[in-house]
C-alpha cells in the first residue's frame, strides 16, 4: 500500500456493518493544514481521546443528539430528498406493508 493510500478515508460495508476508516496520520495532517494550525504532540493520547469521545461529540443539546447522529440523519435526509429508491418516508409506508 502506498503512503497516499494510507492517508485515504474509506467507507465500506463489511457483512452487516458500515466501517468508516479515518487514518490517524490524515487527522493529524488535516489539523496542521487548518488556517489556525493545531499540532498533535502525542498521537497515542489523541487516539485514546478520539476513541472515547468521537461518537458522543457535539450535536444538538436541545434534542439530545450527537454530531455523529446528526451526520447520519443528514445522510438519510439527503437520500430521501434525492428520491433514492431504497428509502421511503413514514407517509409512504402502508401499515400492513412488511417492506419497512
C-alpha positions as CSV (number, residue, x, y, z in Angstrom):
1,X,0.0,0.0,0.0
2,X,1.4,3.4,-0.9
3,X,1.8,6.3,1.5
4,X,-1.1,8.1,-0.3
5,X,-3.4,5.1,0.1
6,X,-2.6,5.1,3.8
7,X,-3.9,8.6,4.1
8,X,-7.3,7.9,2.4
9,X,-10.6,7.9,4.3
10,X,-12.7,4.9,3.4
11,X,-16.2,3.7,4.0
12,X,-17.0,0.0,3.3
13,X,-19.8,-2.4,4.2
14,X,-18.3,-5.5,5.8
15,X,-21.0,-8.0,6.5
16,X,-23.8,-6.1,8.3
17,X,-21.6,-3.2,9.4
18,X,-20.6,0.1,7.8
19,X,-16.9,0.5,8.6
20,X,-15.5,4.0,8.3
21,X,-11.8,4.3,8.5
22,X,-10.1,7.6,9.2
23,X,-6.3,7.3,9.3
24,X,-4.8,8.9,12.3
25,X,-2.0,10.5,10.2
26,X,-4.7,12.1,8.0
27,X,-6.4,13.6,11.0
28,X,-3.0,15.0,12.2
29,X,-2.2,16.3,8.8
30,X,-5.6,18.0,8.4
31,X,-5.2,19.8,11.7
32,X,-1.7,21.1,10.7
33,X,-3.2,22.5,7.5
34,X,-6.0,24.4,9.2
35,X,-5.9,28.2,8.9
36,X,-5.1,28.3,12.6
37,X,-2.8,25.2,12.7
38,X,-3.0,22.7,15.5
39,X,-0.2,20.3,16.2
40,X,-0.6,16.9,17.8
41,X,2.3,16.2,20.1
42,X,1.1,12.8,21.4
43,X,-0.5,10.6,18.8
44,X,-1.4,7.8,21.4
45,X,-3.2,10.3,23.7
46,X,-5.0,11.8,20.7
47,X,-6.2,8.3,19.6
48,X,-7.3,7.4,23.1
49,X,-9.3,10.7,23.3
50,X,-11.0,10.2,19.9
51,X,-11.8,6.6,20.6
52,X,-13.6,7.5,23.8
53,X,-15.3,10.6,22.6
54,X,-15.9,10.7,18.8
55,X,-19.3,9.1,18.8
56,X,-20.6,11.4,21.6
57,X,-19.1,14.7,20.5
58,X,-21.1,17.8,19.8
59,X,-24.6,17.7,18.4
60,X,-27.8,19.4,19.4
61,X,-28.3,19.6,23.2
62,X,-32.0,20.6,22.7
63,X,-32.9,17.3,21.1
64,X,-30.1,15.3,22.7
65,X,-28.4,14.2,19.6
66,X,-24.6,13.9,18.9
67,X,-22.8,15.3,15.9
68,X,-22.3,11.8,14.6
69,X,-26.1,11.1,14.8
70,X,-26.7,14.4,13.1
71,X,-24.4,13.4,10.3
72,X,-26.1,10.1,9.8
73,X,-29.6,11.7,9.9
74,X,-28.4,14.3,7.3
75,X,-27.2,11.5,5.0
76,X,-30.6,9.8,5.2
77,X,-32.5,13.1,4.7
78,X,-30.3,13.9,1.6
79,X,-31.1,10.4,0.2
80,X,-34.8,11.0,0.8
81,X,-34.6,14.4,-0.9
82,X,-32.8,12.8,-3.8
83,X,-35.6,10.2,-4.1
84,X,-33.3,7.2,-3.6
85,X,-35.4,4.2,-4.3
86,X,-34.1,2.2,-1.3
87,X,-35.6,4.7,1.2
88,X,-39.3,5.5,2.0
89,X,-40.8,8.1,4.3
90,X,-43.3,7.1,7.0
91,X,-46.1,8.6,4.9
92,X,-45.3,6.2,2.1
93,X,-45.4,3.1,4.1
94,X,-48.7,1.2,4.4
95,X,-49.3,-0.1,8.0
96,X,-49.9,-3.5,6.6
97,X,-46.8,-3.5,4.4
98,X,-43.9,-5.6,5.7
99,X,-41.3,-3.8,3.5
100,X,-40.2,-1.3,6.1
